[in-house]
């Protein structure tokens, strides 16, 4: 697991529900990841969304 898995998780959840999971939900989905790795995945998701908009 790495930041790319976090990115895919956020993308899937957002497309399925229209809502981003909160930090606790992300941490629960990826308990084995370090906080920095989770943050990098979230930042990558935000970067990609901004590029589209």
mmCIF file of the N, C-alpha and C atoms, coordinates in Angstrom:
data_MODEL
# 
_entry.id   MODEL 
# 
loop_
_atom_site.group_PDB 
_atom_site.id 
_atom_site.type_symbol 
_atom_site.label_atom_id 
_atom_site.label_alt_id 
_atom_site.label_comp_id 
_atom_site.label_asym_id 
_atom_site.label_entity_id 
_atom_site.label_seq_id 
_atom_site.pdbx_PDB_ins_code 
_atom_site.Cartn_x 
_atom_site.Cartn_y 
_atom_site.Cartn_z 
_atom_site.occupancy 
_atom_site.B_iso_or_equiv 
_atom_site.pdbx_formal_charge 
_atom_site.auth_seq_id 
_atom_site.auth_comp_id 
_atom_site.auth_asym_id 
_atom_site.auth_atom_id 
_atom_site.pdbx_PDB_model_num 
ATOM 1   N N  . UNK A 1 1  ? 0.845   -1.187 0.000   1.00 0.00 ? 1  UNK A N  1 
ATOM 2   C CA . UNK A 1 1  ? 0.000   0.000  0.000   1.00 0.00 ? 1  UNK A CA 1 
ATOM 3   C C  . UNK A 1 1  ? 0.886   1.246  0.000   1.00 0.00 ? 1  UNK A C  1 
ATOM 4   N N  . UNK A 1 2  ? 0.405   2.259  -0.740  1.00 0.00 ? 2  UNK A N  1 
ATOM 5   C CA . UNK A 1 2  ? 1.146   3.512  -0.791  1.00 0.00 ? 2  UNK A CA 1 
ATOM 6   C C  . UNK A 1 2  ? 0.200   4.662  -1.154  1.00 0.00 ? 2  UNK A C  1 
ATOM 7   N N  . UNK A 1 3  ? 0.797   5.818  -1.463  1.00 0.00 ? 3  UNK A N  1 
ATOM 8   C CA . UNK A 1 3  ? -0.025  7.004  -1.732  1.00 0.00 ? 3  UNK A CA 1 
ATOM 9   C C  . UNK A 1 3  ? -0.943  6.807  -2.937  1.00 0.00 ? 3  UNK A C  1 
ATOM 10  N N  . UNK A 1 4  ? -0.534  5.978  -3.880  1.00 0.00 ? 4  UNK A N  1 
ATOM 11  C CA . UNK A 1 4  ? -1.364  5.753  -5.063  1.00 0.00 ? 4  UNK A CA 1 
ATOM 12  C C  . UNK A 1 4  ? -2.637  4.983  -4.705  1.00 0.00 ? 4  UNK A C  1 
ATOM 13  N N  . UNK A 1 5  ? -2.541  4.114  -3.719  1.00 0.00 ? 5  UNK A N  1 
ATOM 14  C CA . UNK A 1 5  ? -3.732  3.401  -3.247  1.00 0.00 ? 5  UNK A CA 1 
ATOM 15  C C  . UNK A 1 5  ? -4.693  4.374  -2.568  1.00 0.00 ? 5  UNK A C  1 
ATOM 16  N N  . UNK A 1 6  ? -4.138  5.324  -1.835  1.00 0.00 ? 6  UNK A N  1 
ATOM 17  C CA . UNK A 1 6  ? -4.975  6.362  -1.204  1.00 0.00 ? 6  UNK A CA 1 
ATOM 18  C C  . UNK A 1 6  ? -5.668  7.181  -2.284  1.00 0.00 ? 6  UNK A C  1 
ATOM 19  N N  . UNK A 1 7  ? -4.932  7.561  -3.312  1.00 0.00 ? 7  UNK A N  1 
ATOM 20  C CA . UNK A 1 7  ? -5.503  8.323  -4.420  1.00 0.00 ? 7  UNK A CA 1 
ATOM 21  C C  . UNK A 1 7  ? -6.667  7.565  -5.054  1.00 0.00 ? 7  UNK A C  1 
ATOM 22  N N  . UNK A 1 8  ? -6.477  6.304  -5.360  1.00 0.00 ? 8  UNK A N  1 
ATOM 23  C CA . UNK A 1 8  ? -7.531  5.504  -5.979  1.00 0.00 ? 8  UNK A CA 1 
ATOM 24  C C  . UNK A 1 8  ? -8.741  5.360  -5.053  1.00 0.00 ? 8  UNK A C  1 
ATOM 25  N N  . UNK A 1 9  ? -8.493  5.195  -3.766  1.00 0.00 ? 9  UNK A N  1 
ATOM 26  C CA . UNK A 1 9  ? -9.571  5.096  -2.779  1.00 0.00 ? 9  UNK A CA 1 
ATOM 27  C C  . UNK A 1 9  ? -10.396 6.386  -2.773  1.00 0.00 ? 9  UNK A C  1 
ATOM 28  N N  . UNK A 1 10 ? -9.712  7.523  -2.740  1.00 0.00 ? 10 UNK A N  1 
ATOM 29  C CA . UNK A 1 10 ? -10.416 8.807  -2.727  1.00 0.00 ? 10 UNK A CA 1 
ATOM 30  C C  . UNK A 1 10 ? -11.210 8.998  -4.013  1.00 0.00 ? 10 UNK A C  1 
ATOM 31  N N  . UNK A 1 11 ? -10.603 8.651  -5.121  1.00 0.00 ? 11 UNK A N  1 
ATOM 32  C CA . UNK A 1 11 ? -11.286 8.786  -6.405  1.00 0.00 ? 11 UNK A CA 1 
ATOM 33  C C  . UNK A 1 11 ? -12.547 7.923  -6.441  1.00 0.00 ? 11 UNK A C  1 
ATOM 34  N N  . UNK A 1 12 ? -12.419 6.679  -6.043  1.00 0.00 ? 12 UNK A N  1 
ATOM 35  C CA . UNK A 1 12 ? -13.560 5.768  -6.046  1.00 0.00 ? 12 UNK A CA 1 
ATOM 36  C C  . UNK A 1 12 ? -14.663 6.254  -5.111  1.00 0.00 ? 12 UNK A C  1 
ATOM 37  N N  . UNK A 1 13 ? -14.285 6.617  -3.888  1.00 0.00 ? 13 UNK A N  1 
ATOM 38  C CA . UNK A 1 13 ? -15.288 7.072  -2.917  1.00 0.00 ? 13 UNK A CA 1 
ATOM 39  C C  . UNK A 1 13 ? -15.999 8.327  -3.389  1.00 0.00 ? 13 UNK A C  1 
ATOM 40  N N  . UNK A 1 14 ? -15.241 9.258  -3.954  1.00 0.00 ? 14 UNK A N  1 
ATOM 41  C CA . UNK A 1 14 ? -15.856 10.499 -4.415  1.00 0.00 ? 14 UNK A CA 1 
ATOM 42  C C  . UNK A 1 14 ? -16.801 10.242 -5.583  1.00 0.00 ? 14 UNK A C  1 
ATOM 43  N N  . UNK A 1 15 ? -16.381 9.405  -6.526  1.00 0.00 ? 15 UNK A N  1 
ATOM 44  C CA . UNK A 1 15 ? -17.238 9.106  -7.669  1.00 0.00 ? 15 UNK A CA 1 
ATOM 45  C C  . UNK A 1 15 ? -18.481 8.333  -7.248  1.00 0.00 ? 15 UNK A C  1 
ATOM 46  N N  . UNK A 1 16 ? -18.354 7.471  -6.246  1.00 0.00 ? 16 UNK A N  1 
ATOM 47  C CA . UNK A 1 16 ? -19.485 6.648  -5.806  1.00 0.00 ? 16 UNK A CA 1 
ATOM 48  C C  . UNK A 1 16 ? -20.475 7.418  -4.944  1.00 0.00 ? 16 UNK A C  1 
ATOM 49  N N  . UNK A 1 17 ? -19.965 8.364  -4.135  1.00 0.00 ? 17 UNK A N  1 
ATOM 50  C CA . UNK A 1 17 ? -20.836 9.022  -3.157  1.00 0.00 ? 17 UNK A CA 1 
ATOM 51  C C  . UNK A 1 17 ? -20.979 10.523 -3.355  1.00 0.00 ? 17 UNK A C  1 
ATOM 52  N N  . UNK A 1 18 ? -20.038 11.135 -4.077  1.00 0.00 ? 18 UNK A N  1 
ATOM 53  C CA . UNK A 1 18 ? -20.043 12.592 -4.221  1.00 0.00 ? 18 UNK A CA 1 
ATOM 54  C C  . UNK A 1 18 ? -19.479 13.303 -3.014  1.00 0.00 ? 18 UNK A C  1 
ATOM 55  N N  . UNK A 1 19 ? -18.958 12.538 -2.066  1.00 0.00 ? 19 UNK A N  1 
ATOM 56  C CA . UNK A 1 19 ? -18.417 13.097 -0.824  1.00 0.00 ? 19 UNK A CA 1 
ATOM 57  C C  . UNK A 1 19 ? -17.050 12.483 -0.575  1.00 0.00 ? 19 UNK A C  1 
ATOM 58  N N  . UNK A 1 20 ? -16.106 13.307 -0.155  1.00 0.00 ? 20 UNK A N  1 
ATOM 59  C CA . UNK A 1 20 ? -14.790 12.780 0.212   1.00 0.00 ? 20 UNK A CA 1 
ATOM 60  C C  . UNK A 1 20 ? -14.827 12.232 1.629   1.00 0.00 ? 20 UNK A C  1 
ATOM 61  N N  . UNK A 1 21 ? -14.155 11.119 1.865   1.00 0.00 ? 21 UNK A N  1 
ATOM 62  C CA . UNK A 1 21 ? -14.077 10.618 3.235   1.00 0.00 ? 21 UNK A CA 1 
ATOM 63  C C  . UNK A 1 21 ? -13.237 11.569 4.079   1.00 0.00 ? 21 UNK A C  1 
ATOM 64  N N  . UNK A 1 22 ? -13.529 11.617 5.365   1.00 0.00 ? 22 UNK A N  1 
ATOM 65  C CA . UNK A 1 22 ? -12.736 12.481 6.240   1.00 0.00 ? 22 UNK A CA 1 
ATOM 66  C C  . UNK A 1 22 ? -11.425 11.782 6.614   1.00 0.00 ? 22 UNK A C  1 
ATOM 67  N N  . UNK A 1 23 ? -10.564 12.505 7.300   1.00 0.00 ? 23 UNK A N  1 
ATOM 68  C CA . UNK A 1 23 ? -9.243  11.999 7.647   1.00 0.00 ? 23 UNK A CA 1 
ATOM 69  C C  . UNK A 1 23 ? -9.318  10.693 8.434   1.00 0.00 ? 23 UNK A C  1 
ATOM 70  N N  . UNK A 1 24 ? -10.224 10.597 9.372   1.00 0.00 ? 24 UNK A N  1 
ATOM 71  C CA . UNK A 1 24 ? -10.356 9.381  10.182  1.00 0.00 ? 24 UNK A CA 1 
ATOM 72  C C  . UNK A 1 24 ? -10.743 8.188  9.308   1.00 0.00 ? 24 UNK A C  1 
ATOM 73  N N  . UNK A 1 25 ? -11.666 8.384  8.390   1.00 0.00 ? 25 UNK A N  1 
ATOM 74  C CA . UNK A 1 25 ? -12.070 7.296  7.498   1.00 0.00 ? 25 UNK A CA 1 
ATOM 75  C C  . UNK A 1 25 ? -10.895 6.830  6.634   1.00 0.00 ? 25 UNK A C  1 
ATOM 76  N N  . UNK A 1 26 ? -10.094 7.766  6.158   1.00 0.00 ? 26 UNK A N  1 
ATOM 77  C CA . UNK A 1 26 ? -8.925  7.407  5.347   1.00 0.00 ? 26 UNK A CA 1 
ATOM 78  C C  . UNK A 1 26 ? -7.929  6.617  6.201   1.00 0.00 ? 26 UNK A C  1 
ATOM 79  N N  . UNK A 1 27 ? -7.676  7.095  7.407   1.00 0.00 ? 27 UNK A N  1 
ATOM 80  C CA . UNK A 1 27 ? -6.738  6.401  8.296   1.00 0.00 ? 27 UNK A CA 1 
ATOM 81  C C  . UNK A 1 27 ? -7.231  5.003  8.645   1.00 0.00 ? 27 UNK A C  1 
ATOM 82  N N  . UNK A 1 28 ? -8.526  4.838  8.803   1.00 0.00 ? 28 UNK A N  1 
ATOM 83  C CA . UNK A 1 28 ? -9.083  3.522  9.105   1.00 0.00 ? 28 UNK A CA 1 
ATOM 84  C C  . UNK A 1 28 ? -8.983  2.592  7.897   1.00 0.00 ? 28 UNK A C  1 
ATOM 85  N N  . UNK A 1 29 ? -9.083  3.151  6.704   1.00 0.00 ? 29 UNK A N  1 
ATOM 86  C CA . UNK A 1 29 ? -8.977  2.344  5.493   1.00 0.00 ? 29 UNK A CA 1 
ATOM 87  C C  . UNK A 1 29 ? -7.534  1.908  5.224   1.00 0.00 ? 29 UNK A C  1 
ATOM 88  N N  . UNK A 1 30 ? -6.576  2.673  5.749   1.00 0.00 ? 30 UNK A N  1 
ATOM 89  C CA . UNK A 1 30 ? -5.158  2.394  5.513   1.00 0.00 ? 30 UNK A CA 1 
ATOM 90  C C  . UNK A 1 30 ? -4.372  2.427  6.829   1.00 0.00 ? 30 UNK A C  1 
ATOM 91  N N  . UNK A 1 31 ? -4.684  1.535  7.749   1.00 0.00 ? 31 UNK A N  1 
ATOM 92  C CA . UNK A 1 31 ? -4.016  1.583  9.058   1.00 0.00 ? 31 UNK A CA 1 
ATOM 93  C C  . UNK A 1 31 ? -2.514  1.290  8.995   1.00 0.00 ? 31 UNK A C  1 
ATOM 94  N N  . UNK A 1 32 ? -2.073  0.629  7.921   1.00 0.00 ? 32 UNK A N  1 
ATOM 95  C CA . UNK A 1 32 ? -0.669  0.268  7.812   1.00 0.00 ? 32 UNK A CA 1 
ATOM 96  C C  . UNK A 1 32 ? 0.204   1.392  7.255   1.00 0.00 ? 32 UNK A C  1 
ATOM 97  N N  . UNK A 1 33 ? -0.419  2.437  6.719   1.00 0.00 ? 33 UNK A N  1 
ATOM 98  C CA . UNK A 1 33 ? 0.345   3.531  6.122   1.00 0.00 ? 33 UNK A CA 1 
ATOM 99  C C  . UNK A 1 33 ? 0.719   4.591  7.137   1.00 0.00 ? 33 UNK A C  1 
ATOM 100 N N  . UNK A 1 34 ? 1.882   5.177  6.918   1.00 0.00 ? 34 UNK A N  1 
ATOM 101 C CA . UNK A 1 34 ? 2.330   6.308  7.722   1.00 0.00 ? 34 UNK A CA 1 
ATOM 102 C C  . UNK A 1 34 ? 1.496   7.536  7.354   1.00 0.00 ? 34 UNK A C  1 
ATOM 103 N N  . UNK A 1 35 ? 1.302   8.438  8.295   1.00 0.00 ? 35 UNK A N  1 
ATOM 104 C CA . UNK A 1 35 ? 0.521   9.652  8.008   1.00 0.00 ? 35 UNK A CA 1 
ATOM 105 C C  . UNK A 1 35 ? 1.050   10.446 6.809   1.00 0.00 ? 35 UNK A C  1 
ATOM 106 N N  . UNK A 1 36 ? 2.366   10.494 6.639   1.00 0.00 ? 36 UNK A N  1 
ATOM 107 C CA . UNK A 1 36 ? 2.934   11.219 5.499   1.00 0.00 ? 36 UNK A CA 1 
ATOM 108 C C  . UNK A 1 36 ? 2.502   10.605 4.171   1.00 0.00 ? 36 UNK A C  1 
ATOM 109 N N  . UNK A 1 37 ? 2.451   9.298  4.122   1.00 0.00 ? 37 UNK A N  1 
ATOM 110 C CA . UNK A 1 37 ? 2.053   8.603  2.890   1.00 0.00 ? 37 UNK A CA 1 
ATOM 111 C C  . UNK A 1 37 ? 0.575   8.886  2.584   1.00 0.00 ? 37 UNK A C  1 
ATOM 112 N N  . UNK A 1 38 ? -0.254  8.917  3.608   1.00 0.00 ? 38 UNK A N  1 
ATOM 113 C CA . UNK A 1 38 ? -1.668  9.255  3.429   1.00 0.00 ? 38 UNK A CA 1 
ATOM 114 C C  . UNK A 1 38 ? -1.801  10.688 2.936   1.00 0.00 ? 38 UNK A C  1 
ATOM 115 N N  . UNK A 1 39 ? -1.059  11.597 3.546   1.00 0.00 ? 39 UNK A N  1 
ATOM 116 C CA . UNK A 1 39 ? -1.116  13.005 3.144   1.00 0.00 ? 39 UNK A CA 1 
ATOM 117 C C  . UNK A 1 39 ? -0.707  13.190 1.690   1.00 0.00 ? 39 UNK A C  1 
ATOM 118 N N  . UNK A 1 40 ? 0.316   12.458 1.263   1.00 0.00 ? 40 UNK A N  1 
ATOM 119 C CA . UNK A 1 40 ? 0.759   12.550 -0.127  1.00 0.00 ? 40 UNK A CA 1 
ATOM 120 C C  . UNK A 1 40 ? -0.332  12.070 -1.084  1.00 0.00 ? 40 UNK A C  1 
ATOM 121 N N  . UNK A 1 41 ? -1.039  11.033 -0.708  1.00 0.00 ? 41 UNK A N  1 
ATOM 122 C CA . UNK A 1 41 ? -2.136  10.552 -1.538  1.00 0.00 ? 41 UNK A CA 1 
ATOM 123 C C  . UNK A 1 41 ? -3.266  11.558 -1.633  1.00 0.00 ? 41 UNK A C  1 
ATOM 124 N N  . UNK A 1 42 ? -3.592  12.188 -0.512  1.00 0.00 ? 42 UNK A N  1 
ATOM 125 C CA . UNK A 1 42 ? -4.641  13.216 -0.491  1.00 0.00 ? 42 UNK A CA 1 
ATOM 126 C C  . UNK A 1 42 ? -4.210  14.415 -1.341  1.00 0.00 ? 42 UNK A C  1 
ATOM 127 N N  . UNK A 1 43 ? -2.961  14.835 -1.189  1.00 0.00 ? 43 UNK A N  1 
ATOM 128 C CA . UNK A 1 43 ? -2.449  15.963 -1.973  1.00 0.00 ? 43 UNK A CA 1 
ATOM 129 C C  . UNK A 1 43 ? -2.480  15.660 -3.467  1.00 0.00 ? 43 UNK A C  1 
ATOM 130 N N  . UNK A 1 44 ? -2.127  14.440 -3.849  1.00 0.00 ? 44 UNK A N  1 
ATOM 131 C CA . UNK A 1 44 ? -2.156  14.048 -5.257  1.00 0.00 ? 44 UNK A CA 1 
ATOM 132 C C  . UNK A 1 44 ? -3.590  14.086 -5.788  1.00 0.00 ? 44 UNK A C  1 
ATOM 133 N N  . UNK A 1 45 ? -4.553  13.618 -4.992  1.00 0.00 ? 45 UNK A N  1 
ATOM 134 C CA . UNK A 1 45 ? -5.953  13.665 -5.402  1.00 0.00 ? 45 UNK A CA 1 
ATOM 135 C C  . UNK A 1 45 ? -6.386  15.112 -5.626  1.00 0.00 ? 45 UNK A C  1 
ATOM 136 N N  . UNK A 1 46 ? -6.075  15.983 -4.686  1.00 0.00 ? 46 UNK A N  1 
ATOM 137 C CA . UNK A 1 46 ? -6.462  17.393 -4.792  1.00 0.00 ? 46 UNK A CA 1 
ATOM 138 C C  . UNK A 1 46 ? -5.810  18.030 -6.017  1.00 0.00 ? 46 UNK A C  1 
ATOM 139 N N  . UNK A 1 47 ? -4.542  17.730 -6.243  1.00 0.00 ? 47 UNK A N  1 
ATOM 140 C CA . UNK A 1 47 ? -3.832  18.267 -7.410  1.00 0.00 ? 47 UNK A CA 1 
ATOM 141 C C  . UNK A 1 47 ? -4.538  17.864 -8.706  1.00 0.00 ? 47 UNK A C  1 
ATOM 142 N N  . UNK A 1 48 ? -4.908  16.606 -8.804  1.00 0.00 ? 48 UNK A N  1 
ATOM 143 C CA . UNK A 1 48 ? -5.559  16.113 -10.021 1.00 0.00 ? 48 UNK A CA 1 
ATOM 144 C C  . UNK A 1 48 ? -6.947  16.714 -10.210 1.00 0.00 ? 48 UNK A C  1 
ATOM 145 N N  . UNK A 1 49 ? -7.680  16.893 -9.131  1.00 0.00 ? 49 UNK A N  1 
ATOM 146 C CA . UNK A 1 49 ? -9.008  17.512 -9.233  1.00 0.00 ? 49 UNK A CA 1 
ATOM 147 C C  . UNK A 1 49 ? -8.884  18.960 -9.698  1.00 0.00 ? 49 UNK A C  1 
ATOM 148 N N  . UNK A 1 50 ? -7.907  19.677 -9.181  1.00 0.00 ? 50 UNK A N  1 
ATOM 149 C CA . UNK A 1 50 ? -7.709  21.074 -9.579  1.00 0.00 ? 50 UNK A CA 1 
ATOM 150 C C  . UNK A 1 50 ? -7.308  21.179 -11.047 1.00 0.00 ? 50 UNK A C  1 
ATOM 151 N N  . UNK A 1 51 ? -6.555  20.210 -11.545 1.00 0.00 ? 51 UNK A N  1 
ATOM 152 C CA . UNK A 1 51 ? -6.168  20.212 -12.951 1.00 0.00 ? 51 UNK A CA 1 
ATOM 153 C C  . UNK A 1 51 ? -7.360  20.051 -13.866 1.00 0.00 ? 51 UNK A C  1 
ATOM 154 N N  . UNK A 1 52 ? -8.350  19.288 -13.418 1.00 0.00 ? 52 UNK A N  1 
ATOM 155 C CA . UNK A 1 52 ? -9.542  19.026 -14.216 1.00 0.00 ? 52 UNK A CA 1 
ATOM 156 C C  . UNK A 1 52 ? -10.464 20.240 -14.224 1.00 0.00 ? 52 UNK A C  1 
ATOM 157 N N  . UNK A 1 53 ? -10.556 20.897 -13.079 1.00 0.00 ? 53 UNK A N  1 
ATOM 158 C CA . UNK A 1 53 ? -11.512 22.010 -12.928 1.00 0.00 ? 53 UNK A CA 1 
ATOM 159 C C  . UNK A 1 53 ? -11.091 23.254 -13.652 1.00 0.00 ? 53 UNK A C  1 
# 
